[in-house]
Amino acid sequence: MMEWPILSFLLWLPIMGGFGVLIVGDRYGARQAALLVATLSFLISLPLYFVYDSAAGTMQFTETFRWIDALGVHVNYDLGVDGVSIALILLNTFMTLLVLVAAWDSVKERIAQYMAAFLIMEGLVNGVFMARDALLFYVFFEGMLIPLFLILGVWGGAQRIHATIKYFIYTFAGSVFLLVSLVYLYTQTEQGSFFLPDLYALTNLSESAQLLIFLSFLVAFGVKVPLWPLHTWLPEAYAQAPTGGSVMLAAISVKVGGYAFYRLALPIVPEAAHDWALLVVILSLVAIVYMSLIALVQTNLKKLIAYSSVAHMGFVTLGLFLVFKLQGLAFADAAVSGSVLAVQGAMVQMISHGFVAGGLFLAVGMLAERLQSTEISAYSGITSRMPVFAAFFMLFAMANVGLPGTSGFVGEFFVILASAKAHFWVASIAATILILGAAYTLWAVKRVLFGEVNSSELNQLQDINRREFVILGVLGLAILVLGWWPEPLIRLMEGSIREWMMMVSPSDLMPAMKGNS
Amino acid sequence: MGLMLLLIVLAPLFASILVGVFGHKLGKVRSHYLTTGSVALAFLLSLWVFKVVALDGTIINENIYVWAEVDSIKMQFGFLIDNLSVLMMLVVTFVSLMVHIYTIGYMHEDPGYTRFFSYISLFTFAMLLLVMSNNFLQLFFGWELVGLVSYLLIGFWYTKETAAHASMKAFIVNRVGDFGFILGIAVILIYANSLDYIQVFDRLEVSVVGGKGDLPLDPVTQALGLSHQDLIALLLFIGAMGKSAQVPLHVWLPDSMEGPTPISALIHAATMVTAGIFLVARVSPIYEQSDIVLNFILVIGATTAFFMGLIAIVQTDIKRVVAYSTLSQLGYMTVALGASAYSAAIFHLMTHAFFKALLFLAAGSVIVAMHHEQDMRKMGGLRRHLPITYWTAVIGALALCGIPVFSGFFSKDVIIEAVHHSSLSASGYAYFMVLLGVLVTAFYTFRMIFMVFHGDERMDDQTLLHLKESPKVITIPLILLAIPTVLAGFLIGPLVMGDFFSQVLLPAHNVGEGMRDVTTIMVAERHPALALVREGYHGVLSFIGHGLLSLPFWLALAGIALAWWVYIKDDSVADKAYDTFPWLYRLLDNKYYADSFNQKFFAKGAVYLGTSLWSFVDRLLIDGLIVNGLGRVTAWSAGWARRVQTGYLYHYAFAMVLGLALMLGWILLALRSV
């Protein structure tokens, strides 16, 4: 274990850096400064992967000290990461770096503030992924919305205000419930604690309390992911956000929802989650089919990717909640129930979706920068004018389709395999993504990339420049590497997921049940 | 050995990447040398592997790397090289090599020259990955990647609307098959906890004498009245139906002709479309457990073989004739699978790869000579101008019709015989269909030959003036393919009648007492069709002699004679036939309305559903009623605040903070008492 408070660095460096950039302002190399901060953050996050003892799968790099201790309320500054957190932190630092590079020339106004917002958000999101104290988690969970709202509201499209307010209403409604639940949980611990392991260990929750807490988690995190029918903020927010905002929403912000299910909802109230798993499984399946069908008829590229995004996130919640449908089930070999497979699938899907949705949004951003439109009908025959761009777009599209050899395949494959163990029909419905995903993605590809160049604006399109090539190239490489060799990512998370499984498994349920009676 | 196998697979991949990325810098010549060279290398090394595996009798089963190890399930990449896979390797690399050479001539004026070479080398890589795999994961990788390359190549001329549409259609229809395939893999994993072929065979207890090991049935298979082997076999076959274009998932293949001709030969005739056939043969031990699925396969295959052949009769586009012929021939292979004559299916796969690639490339040669005219009504009399193309095409046609000594005769005859001897309940229907199919095949094949190469020269004067035989890079592959088209049939002895495919993958003594060996191709004793054919086999010559006296041969002759009568002797017959049966013509010309049904029902249906969900559920119900409704209620309850503050955000925020406080208090109170 390192003595160095690496997690605090990852938390505060981007935040401080962000404020620093804000103070420096537009004139004095704000972009360079922001890039430096983002690069440093990324570099600091890398050792996590190498130093973390993934076989143990425990919380590591932990840091603790008293934060608030007044009026009888104790909140600790408790940080720690497991394999899943590390994967997400790496995704966050990586994507932030890319987004800042992507904004280099394309954001024309208030560049320093733009960059600062992303840096601050990076730090806060890192905080979400490393908080081991529920209230600390809540602070980051809500705090990250502030830069996000600003990004959306200041640099967004024509209807940005409406989109921002809608997003705000949704998330705020969710967080109200979340805070209530956390406070209640605090009161139930022996000495009053927000420390997550203390909350996991709670055995005296009544059935109705568990249910209410679970439902409030479901709403709070379901908005983020988003679960059907809490999703209608998303297409508008994605479509109205500036490119970087869409990328961070799709790649990072929705992952916070998935992660919150993993870190809070399931381990704190496993019994209620167990009882209500079927509901979430059904909602996830609805998301997969319903969102895909809606994606099919979108006329705006960003909205299409947005709906597709929700459909793909359905695999995350599906994988997570399948756990409860798989426990104790084993056909050929008692050692394998498929539940680790399901969670691995959900987690790999989160990482992969970050690359794929991020890549698609960045690519669409590059188009929009050239033609000031994200309508599909504005484009035709792009391949003739932008062959390199077309090749990348095709790669991202195929990853979105879940083609083997791309990262998009891995998570969905695992979840489909695992869901077949739970129930064949669940797998059948989930697997429709193979057909529907191909239909909406390739139809869009056909309309945008293929066909004749039919206007003078299209005729003047320039292929991507070196900076854009690097951005898309790095993402493309990540997609391919993860597709052909997911093993390193899986090894990183396997131990942690097995540890986590103990917290939500039936054997752990037993004492809790006793506590009820 | 592992290194050599890797080299076979990776050489085309590296060539493809190099040419794909640096094609414009390398230039045309270096690009085609690089890719063609890599495939030639793969072919030569495959020959060496053939020597080691087939002649020395070693089976190679090696894992290369762990792709993922999750939940104690090891998913790996690796190679299983036995006689089945090495035969496929030879067919794939040989045809691919021919097509690479041919492409140098065929595409030399195309602006996408290097891109095309990059794609076909990538295809070779993916196809090799597929056939050399030792597990279902890698199989699926190869399966999807060949699909990707097929998609890219059908849409190669992407500015053409029809090409763009055909490529999308091909991918999506294939995905319907893959839907079954991936579920099949999932069910395999449930029962076997492994994706490795041999472990799967072991754990599915295919070696139990008499079949049907007693693994637990889960609720689904019970509800459907199927055993788990039935379910697995059915789901995997749905995948095969997509890739091998069996009814009703055949609709993509005719449209795939939008792609350049060389890939029609390589991908949509010789190799990729046979992947489904290969898949079923590869996992024959599973299929042998499921009579119900074998019956299903017989019906699907026979239907495809006959009814798709019929459509070929009314086609006027030379490539589409060959495409429907491919559908029909894939039907024959499928029928062979259904009759448990897997080796006959693979044998026909091989001979078909040669003669159909030959026919496609010959058609391409005609198309080049005709300045990219594909309508046969504008051709005629070409045999005087394109002698090499003509003679090679005739050889291909005779093989396709199953005229003795040409390779197609052996492979098709043995399939028909096997179906004849099959004891499955669907075999009667299948036998009838494949017999009739012979007549149809001969008719449409020679209709094409006569329309293109014989009779009057119907093209315009300009074209006629410039007609000349294609260059050597085009005719040499034709000649090289004509050789196995004539000779490959003589391999029937070892391949089908012998024990070429009986290599032992999993010795019985490793499994347990009273078990059978698991072999490359495994046939249960209750499916004696091919065994009965073998009993009556006394060498190649007697097989030919027997063939000359049997029904299929005479049906083929009748078909050729009929074509001669209609298209050479008396061209009013066709018109009369049309006047008598206009509905039949319309039915065939519209391809049984399958396309319009799919378009109207599935495509329009999905769009309609999407639009309705979007406008009614998303916008009206969720947004309109609930979200905005909540917003209004909040705004209303915060009505008094309106005078104090302006701006929506403040309203909502204020109301929510208030609500939060109330709710917090209420819940805390409510829960304290619990």
Interface residues (C-beta under 8 A of the other chain):
Chain A: I165 K166 F168 I169 Y170 F172 A173 V176 L179 V180 V183 Y184 T187 S206 S208 A209 L212 P229 T232 Y290 L293 I294 A295 L296 V297 F331 A332 D333 A335 V336 S337 G338 S339 V340 L341 Q344 G381 T383 S384 M394 M398 L403 P404 G405 F409 V410 F413 F414 I416 L417 S419 A420 K421 H423 F424 W425 A427 S428 A431 T432 L434 I435 L436 A438 A439 L442 W443 V445 K446 L449 F450 G451 E452 V453 W484 W485 P486 E487 I490 R491 E494
Chain B: Y65 V66 W67 A68 E69 V70 D71 S72 I73 F140 F141 W143 E144 L145 L148 Y151 L152 G155 Y158 T159 E161 A163 A164 H165 S167 M168 F171 I172 R175 V176 D178 F179 I182 L183 I185 A186 V187 L189 I190 Y191 A192 N193 R203 L215 P216 D218 V220 A606 V607 L609 G610 T611 L613 W614 V617 D618 R619 I622 D623 I626 V627 L630 G631 Y648 L649 Y652 A653 M656 G659 L660 M663 L664 I667 L668 L671 V674
